[in-house]
Amino acid sequence: MLKTVVKEGESIERALKRFKRKYKKTKVLQELRNRKQYTKPSAARRVIKQKAEYKQEYLRNLED
């Protein structure tokens, strides 16, 4: 369970922002979304490979 202590003089908005950041780092929401639908291992590898190819091409274009 995440706990966020509001410091003296700190606004609620700032504390909420820290809480949201902590929550995002735990990747709970991402895990829930992944479990919602089954993805075959071969399809997952294909997606990872496509992302890597895109990233390589993007970085190559930045250098030019």
Buried (B, 14 or more C-beta within 10 A) or exposed (E): EEEBEEEEEEEEEEBEEBBEEEEEEEEEEEEEEEEEEEEEEEEEEEEEEEEEEEEEEEEEEEEE
